[in-house]
Amino acid sequence: MTRAASNAGYANEVDALFERYESRDPAGIHKPWVHLFPSAPARILDIGAGTGRDAAWFASLGHSVLAVEPTDELRERAAVLHPEPEIEWLDDLLPSIPRVMARGETYDLILMHAVWMHLTQDERAVGMANLSKLLSTGGRIAMSQRHGPVPKGRRMFDVSGEETIALAAQYGLSNLLNERAESIQAENRANKIEWTKLVFEKT
Ligand SMILES: C[S@@+](CC[C@H](N)C(=O)[O-])C[C@H]1O[C@@H](n2cnc3c(N)ncnc32)[C@H](O)[C@@H]1O
């Protein structure tokens, strides 16, 4: 049996995704954990960067961003919408992210906003091992995990915060934030969707 790809469904909905994702205010989205983000200028890796909303926000704050997005239809249009020189776009895929790994760089912050729940348990194990190598000392990972019904055509798993904290601990990453809350979007709230926000630090 062929397993659905982790980014299944995204390429078919590009117009709607640009409208939805770009209409959201990144300062509002990141308010619950922005106090744990590095001050500018920092080197940021945004994995599953989507339409580039967050990459552009980081660039506007004085950071430089490597924006990784495997869905061609999203990445190519995002690079046109957000042509800031502080953002570099890269086609790569968790868990192995071979092109990112080959660069040999480290990052002050790795953001994975609404991405981790697309990976299987085995992929999450490989992914965390790679992410831990990409952090500078004192560097942080900020990730959000979705809970609730899976949208038609997507591939998602319900991952608990505790599972991710235990996995991160295997790579010496300490947990700074573990907060589960209902979605801030009315439609998602009505569908009982919740999000867990997690922040880890490499000490
Ligand atoms: C829910 S969207 C979130 C996009 C963006 N981070 C945001 O918050 O607007 C999930 C994104 O993860 C990407 N994605 C899915 N599987 C991935 C993987 N294995 N590695 C990296 N990105 C992935 C999808 O293509 C999509 O852009």
PDBQT file of the ligand as one rigid body, heavy atoms in Angstrom, charges set to zero:
ROOT
HETATM    1  C1  LIG A 301      -0.486  23.761   7.958  1.00  0.00    +0.000 C 
HETATM    2  S1  LIG A 301       0.755  24.242   6.801  1.00  0.00    +0.000 S 
HETATM    3  C2  LIG A 301       1.599  25.507   7.752  1.00  0.00    +0.000 C 
HETATM    4  C3  LIG A 301       2.338  26.503   6.920  1.00  0.00    +0.000 C 
HETATM    5  C4  LIG A 301       3.030  27.616   7.711  1.00  0.00    +0.000 C 
HETATM    6  N1  LIG A 301       4.016  27.093   8.626  1.00  0.00    +0.000 N 
HETATM    7  C5  LIG A 301       2.006  28.430   8.440  1.00  0.00    +0.000 C 
HETATM    8  O1  LIG A 301       1.953  28.373   9.674  1.00  0.00    +0.000 OA
HETATM    9  O2  LIG A 301       1.258  29.164   7.761  1.00  0.00    +0.000 OA
HETATM   10  C6  LIG A 301       1.925  22.883   6.831  1.00  0.00    +0.000 C 
HETATM   11  C7  LIG A 301       3.079  23.052   5.886  1.00  0.00    +0.000 C 
HETATM   12  O3  LIG A 301       4.008  22.004   6.114  1.00  0.00    +0.000 OA
HETATM   13  C8  LIG A 301       4.506  21.564   4.869  1.00  0.00    +0.000 C 
HETATM   14  N2  LIG A 301       4.989  20.179   5.049  1.00  0.00    +0.000 N 
HETATM   15  C9  LIG A 301       4.260  19.046   5.010  1.00  0.00    +0.000 A 
HETATM   16  N3  LIG A 301       5.065  17.984   5.188  1.00  0.00    +0.000 NA
HETATM   17  C10 LIG A 301       6.326  18.473   5.362  1.00  0.00    +0.000 A 
HETATM   18  C11 LIG A 301       7.593  17.863   5.571  1.00  0.00    +0.000 A 
HETATM   19  N4  LIG A 301       7.709  16.532   5.631  1.00  0.00    +0.000 N 
HETATM   20  N5  LIG A 301       8.682  18.662   5.683  1.00  0.00    +0.000 NA
HETATM   21  C12 LIG A 301       8.562  20.004   5.627  1.00  0.00    +0.000 A 
HETATM   22  N6  LIG A 301       7.393  20.639   5.419  1.00  0.00    +0.000 NA
HETATM   23  C13 LIG A 301       6.276  19.879   5.296  1.00  0.00    +0.000 A 
HETATM   24  C14 LIG A 301       3.329  21.705   3.932  1.00  0.00    +0.000 C 
HETATM   25  O4  LIG A 301       3.725  21.720   2.574  1.00  0.00    +0.000 OA
HETATM   26  C15 LIG A 301       2.710  23.017   4.418  1.00  0.00    +0.000 C 
HETATM   27  O5  LIG A 301       3.285  24.117   3.786  1.00  0.00    +0.000 OA
ENDROOT
TORSDOF 0
